[in-house]
Amino acid sequence: SRFRLSAEEIRDNALAISGLLTKKIGGPSVRPYQPSDYYSDKVGRGWDQSRGDDLYRRGVYTYWRRTTVYPAFQIFDAPSREFCTVNRPRTNTPLQALVLMNDPTYVEAARVFAQRILTEGGSSTRERLIFAFQAAVSRSPNAQELDVLQRLYQQQLSIYQDDTEAAMKIVMVGESPVPEGLDPTQHAAWTALATIVLNLDETVTRE
């Protein structure tokens, strides 16, 4: 049957495609990226963000209280832990696209995925587009999809060539290191393309 991945799996999938996912099994809960004032209403409890590999642990290890669900998971219909849930609902809302395109976890995943595209995807734009598509959805793009991706890439490249400050900003998102020698404009354009690919219905849907 075909259905959208669960909240935790969507995050795990993006991290796995980018190469960031930490495969360690077991251990204490972790606290991925959140706004600095998250949990500020809980007396004596702040959101002490994890560092290093703990930022990229599987979603099942993400800390949350029974009545305070991790927000990015809540948007994708993760239930509270106040009671047992046999089947989760699966909604389709604009907020979900906003999470996939703006949450630091997914922007960083796109940025690191772009690094993979540039270093592993071949030397030509076409080879890199095919690599990106195959890495995300496990099939090659057809001619129409390849044409759309090509136009999107050229559009984003033009934008970042005219705004190098914006290019530098997007390629510095997240705590994972940025390899030396990558052109920031190219890196930013591929990051934007990677964001689009990670936001495809086919990427977040179980076939």
C-alpha positions as CSV (number, residue, x, y, z in Angstrom):
1,S,0.0,0.0,0.0
2,R,1.1,3.6,-0.7
3,F,1.1,6.0,2.2
4,R,3.2,8.9,3.6
5,L,6.0,8.0,6.0
6,S,5.6,8.6,9.7
7,A,6.9,11.8,11.3
8,E,10.0,10.1,12.6
9,E,10.7,8.3,9.3
10,I,10.4,11.5,7.2
11,R,13.2,13.1,9.3
12,D,15.3,9.9,9.2
13,N,14.8,9.6,5.5
14,A,16.1,13.1,4.8
15,L,19.1,12.6,7.1
16,A,19.8,9.2,5.4
17,I,19.7,10.7,1.9
18,S,22.0,13.5,2.9
19,G,24.4,11.1,4.6
20,L,24.0,12.7,8.0
21,L,22.0,10.0,9.8
22,T,23.7,8.5,12.8
23,K,23.2,4.7,12.9
24,K,24.1,4.2,16.5
25,I,21.5,2.0,18.4
26,G,20.4,2.7,22.0
27,G,21.4,5.4,24.4
28,P,19.7,8.4,26.0
29,S,17.2,10.7,24.3
30,V,18.6,13.6,22.2
31,R,17.5,17.2,21.4
32,P,17.7,18.2,17.8
33,Y,17.4,21.8,16.5
34,Q,14.7,23.9,18.0
35,P,14.1,27.7,18.5
36,S,16.1,29.0,21.5
37,D,13.0,29.7,23.6
38,Y,11.5,26.2,23.1
39,Y,10.5,24.7,26.5
40,S,11.0,28.2,28.1
41,D,7.6,27.8,29.7
42,K,8.7,24.7,31.6
43,V,10.2,25.8,34.9
44,G,13.8,24.6,35.2
45,R,13.7,23.0,31.8
46,G,15.3,24.5,28.7
47,W,16.0,22.9,25.4
48,D,19.6,21.9,25.8
49,Q,20.4,21.2,22.2
50,S,22.5,18.1,21.4
51,R,25.8,18.4,19.7
52,G,27.8,16.4,17.2
53,D,26.4,13.0,16.0
54,D,23.6,13.3,18.6
55,L,22.0,15.9,16.4
56,Y,21.4,13.3,13.7
57,R,20.1,10.4,15.7
58,R,17.0,8.6,14.5
59,G,13.7,10.2,15.3
60,V,12.8,7.5,17.8
61,Y,15.5,9.0,20.1
62,T,14.1,12.5,20.1
63,Y,13.1,13.8,23.5
64,W,9.5,14.9,24.2
65,R,7.2,15.0,27.2
66,R,3.9,13.2,27.0
67,T,1.9,16.4,26.4
68,T,4.6,18.4,24.5
69,V,5.3,16.7,21.2
70,Y,8.4,17.7,19.2
71,P,6.9,20.3,16.9
72,A,8.2,19.0,13.6
73,F,6.8,15.6,14.4
74,Q,3.5,17.1,15.5
75,I,3.1,18.8,12.2
76,F,3.3,15.3,10.6
77,D,0.6,13.8,12.9
78,A,2.8,12.3,15.6
79,P,0.4,11.7,18.6
80,S,1.0,12.8,22.2
81,R,2.1,10.0,24.5
82,E,-0.9,10.4,26.8
83,F,-2.5,7.3,25.4
84,C,-1.9,4.4,23.1
85,T,-2.5,5.1,19.4
86,V,-3.1,2.1,17.1
87,N,-3.2,4.0,13.9
88,R,-1.9,7.6,13.3
89,P,-4.0,9.9,11.1
90,R,-2.2,11.2,8.0
91,T,-3.0,14.7,7.0
92,N,-1.8,16.9,4.1
93,T,-1.3,20.5,5.1
94,P,0.8,23.5,3.9
95,L,2.6,23.5,7.3
96,Q,4.2,20.2,6.3
97,A,5.8,21.7,3.2
98,L,7.0,24.7,5.3
99,V,8.7,22.3,7.7
100,L,10.5,20.4,4.9
101,M,11.7,23.6,3.3
102,N,12.5,25.7,6.4
103,D,13.2,23.7,9.5
104,P,17.0,23.8,10.2
105,T,17.1,20.0,10.2
106,Y,15.9,19.8,6.6
107,V,17.8,22.8,5.4
108,E,21.0,21.3,6.7
109,A,20.1,17.9,5.2
110,A,19.6,19.6,1.9
111,R,22.9,21.5,2.2
112,V,24.8,18.3,3.0
113,F,22.9,16.4,0.3
114,A,24.1,19.1,-2.1
115,Q,27.7,18.4,-1.0
116,R,27.2,14.8,-1.9
117,I,25.8,15.8,-5.3
118,L,28.8,18.0,-6.0
119,T,31.4,15.4,-4.9
120,E,29.7,12.1,-5.9
121,G,27.3,13.0,-8.6
122,G,29.6,13.3,-11.6
123,S,31.0,16.3,-13.4
124,S,28.1,17.5,-15.6
125,T,24.8,19.1,-14.4
126,R,22.8,16.3,-16.0
127,E,24.7,13.6,-14.2
128,R,24.3,15.4,-10.9
129,L,20.6,15.9,-11.4
130,I,20.1,12.2,-12.1
131,F,22.2,11.3,-9.1
132,A,20.1,13.6,-6.8
133,F,16.9,12.2,-8.1
134,Q,18.0,8.6,-7.8
135,A,19.3,9.1,-4.3
136,A,16.0,10.5,-3.1
137,V,13.4,8.4,-4.9
138,S,15.3,5.3,-6.1
139,R,14.6,5.7,-9.8
140,S,15.9,7.8,-12.7
141,P,14.0,10.9,-13.7
142,N,12.1,10.9,-17.0
143,A,12.7,13.5,-19.7
144,Q,10.1,15.9,-18.4
145,E,11.3,15.7,-14.8
146,L,14.9,16.1,-15.9
147,D,13.9,19.2,-17.9
148,V,12.1,20.7,-14.9
149,L,15.0,20.0,-12.6
150,Q,17.4,21.6,-15.1
151,R,15.4,24.8,-15.3
152,L,15.0,24.9,-11.5
153,Y,18.7,24.6,-11.1
154,Q,19.6,27.3,-13.6
155,Q,17.0,29.6,-12.0
156,Q,18.5,29.1,-8.5
157,L,22.0,29.4,-9.8
158,S,21.1,32.8,-11.4
159,I,19.6,34.0,-8.1
160,Y,22.6,33.1,-6.0
161,Q,25.0,34.5,-8.5
162,D,23.3,37.8,-8.1
163,D,23.1,37.5,-4.3
164,T,26.3,36.0,-2.9
165,E,25.4,37.0,0.6
166,A,22.3,34.8,0.5
167,A,24.4,32.0,-1.0
168,M,26.8,32.1,2.0
169,K,23.9,32.2,4.4
170,I,22.3,29.0,3.1
171,V,25.5,27.0,2.9
172,M,26.3,27.7,6.5
173,V,23.1,26.3,8.0
174,G,23.6,23.6,10.6
175,E,26.6,22.4,12.6
176,S,28.0,19.8,10.3
177,P,31.2,21.0,8.6
178,V,31.3,22.5,5.1
179,P,34.0,20.9,2.9
180,E,36.7,23.3,1.7
181,G,36.9,24.1,-2.0
182,L,33.2,24.2,-2.8
183,D,32.0,27.2,-4.7
184,P,29.4,28.9,-2.5
185,T,27.2,29.9,-5.4
186,Q,27.1,26.3,-6.9
187,H,26.7,24.9,-3.4
188,A,23.7,27.2,-2.7
189,A,22.1,26.4,-6.0
190,W,22.4,22.7,-5.4
191,T,21.1,23.1,-1.9
192,A,18.0,24.8,-3.2
193,L,17.6,21.9,-5.7
194,A,18.1,19.3,-3.0
195,T,15.5,21.0,-0.9
196,I,13.0,20.6,-3.7
197,V,13.9,17.0,-4.2
198,L,13.6,16.2,-0.5
199,N,10.2,17.9,-0.5
200,L,8.7,15.7,-3.3
201,D,5.7,13.6,-2.5
202,E,7.6,10.6,-3.8
203,T,10.4,11.2,-1.4
204,V,8.2,11.2,1.7
205,T,5.9,8.4,0.5
206,R,6.2,4.7,1.1
207,E,5.4,2.8,-2.2
